[in-house]
Amino acid sequence: MHGHNGLVPWMWTALVADVAATALFLSPLVVRKKRLLVLACLLAVIGAWIEKGMGLIVPGFIPSTLHEIVEYSPSLVEWKVSAGVWAFGLMVYTIGLKAAAGVFVQSGELETEASTGTQQ
């Protein structure tokens, strides 16, 4: 839009992350290497997160209702809020996993190393 290219680096980053994740997921090597699988998953989440936030929501407000084009980049406060939301979500997920594992152990559906007596 005539020199207004503040979102271009965000979209290129999302595109590169999504293409790299797709290439990794299509490779049979990823099934055998757990680190590559984790990397592919992280790239997919990061690419989708950037694309849905900076590529879908922000451009919906450009140009404004007054037909003005304003460059946007997230502030430090917005980054901190985003990190806090992710941290809270991961904490809830961790607590849920701990509760579910306890239920499965008590019901006998999940055996632990301590209950079977085997250690490596």
C-alpha positions as CSV (number, residue, x, y, z in Angstrom):
1,M,0.0,0.0,0.0
2,H,2.5,2.6,-1.2
3,G,5.3,2.3,1.3
4,H,3.2,1.0,4.3
5,N,4.9,-2.3,4.8
6,G,5.0,-2.8,8.5
7,L,3.2,-6.1,8.4
8,V,5.4,-7.6,5.6
9,P,8.1,-9.1,7.9
10,W,5.4,-10.7,10.1
11,M,3.8,-12.4,7.1
12,W,7.1,-13.6,5.6
13,T,8.0,-15.0,9.0
14,A,4.7,-16.8,9.2
15,L,5.0,-18.1,5.7
16,V,8.5,-19.5,6.2
17,A,7.5,-21.1,9.5
18,D,4.5,-22.8,8.0
19,V,6.3,-24.0,4.9
20,A,9.2,-25.4,7.0
21,A,6.7,-27.1,9.3
22,T,4.9,-28.6,6.4
23,A,8.1,-29.9,4.9
24,L,9.2,-31.4,8.2
25,F,5.8,-33.1,8.7
26,L,6.1,-34.6,5.2
27,S,9.5,-36.1,5.8
28,P,9.7,-39.6,7.1
29,L,12.8,-38.7,9.1
30,V,10.6,-36.7,11.5
31,V,8.9,-39.8,12.8
32,R,12.2,-41.2,14.0
33,K,13.7,-38.0,15.4
34,K,11.6,-36.6,18.3
35,R,13.5,-33.3,18.2
36,L,12.5,-32.7,14.6
37,L,8.9,-33.5,15.4
38,V,9.0,-30.9,18.3
39,L,10.6,-28.4,16.0
40,A,7.9,-29.0,13.3
41,C,5.1,-28.6,15.9
42,L,6.7,-25.3,17.3
43,L,7.1,-23.9,13.8
44,A,3.4,-24.8,12.9
45,V,2.1,-23.1,16.1
46,I,4.3,-20.0,15.7
47,G,3.4,-19.7,12.0
48,A,-0.3,-20.0,12.7
49,W,-0.1,-17.7,15.7
50,I,1.6,-14.9,13.7
51,E,-0.7,-15.4,10.6
52,K,-3.9,-15.4,12.6
53,G,-2.9,-12.4,14.7
54,M,-0.8,-10.1,12.7
55,G,-2.1,-11.3,9.3
56,L,-5.8,-11.6,9.9
57,I,-6.9,-9.4,12.8
58,V,-4.6,-6.3,12.4
59,P,-5.2,-5.9,8.6
60,G,-8.9,-5.9,9.4
61,F,-8.5,-2.5,10.9
62,I,-6.3,-1.0,8.1
63,P,-7.3,1.4,6.7
64,S,-9.3,2.8,9.6
65,T,-12.9,4.0,9.3
66,L,-11.5,7.4,8.6
67,H,-9.5,5.9,5.6
68,E,-6.2,6.5,7.4
69,I,-3.4,4.0,7.2
70,V,-1.5,3.5,10.5
71,E,1.5,1.3,10.8
72,Y,1.1,-1.2,13.7
73,S,3.7,-3.1,15.7
74,P,2.9,-4.7,19.1
75,S,4.1,-2.8,22.2
76,L,6.1,-4.3,25.1
77,V,2.9,-4.4,27.2
78,E,1.1,-6.4,24.4
79,W,4.0,-8.9,24.3
80,K,3.8,-9.3,28.1
81,V,0.1,-9.8,28.0
82,S,0.4,-12.4,25.3
83,A,3.2,-14.2,27.2
84,G,1.0,-14.1,30.3
85,V,-2.0,-15.6,28.5
86,W,0.2,-18.4,27.1
87,A,1.8,-19.0,30.6
88,F,-1.7,-19.3,32.2
89,G,-2.9,-21.7,29.5
90,L,0.2,-23.9,29.9
91,M,-0.3,-23.9,33.7
92,V,-3.9,-25.0,33.3
93,Y,-2.9,-27.6,30.8
94,T,-0.2,-28.9,33.2
95,I,-2.6,-29.1,36.1
96,G,-5.1,-30.9,34.0
97,L,-2.5,-33.5,32.9
98,K,-1.4,-34.0,36.5
99,A,-5.1,-34.6,37.5
100,A,-5.7,-36.9,34.6
101,A,-2.6,-38.9,35.3
102,G,-3.6,-39.3,38.9
103,V,-7.1,-40.6,37.9
104,F,-5.6,-43.1,35.4
105,V,-3.1,-44.4,38.0
106,Q,-5.8,-44.9,40.6
107,S,-8.1,-46.7,38.1
108,G,-5.3,-49.0,37.0
109,E,-5.3,-47.9,33.4
110,L,-1.9,-46.3,33.6
111,E,1.1,-48.1,35.1
112,T,4.1,-46.2,36.3
113,E,7.7,-47.4,36.7
114,A,7.2,-47.3,40.5
115,S,4.1,-49.5,40.4
116,T,5.7,-52.1,38.1
117,G,9.1,-52.2,39.9
118,T,11.1,-51.6,36.7
119,Q,13.6,-48.9,36.4
120,Q,16.0,-48.1,33.6
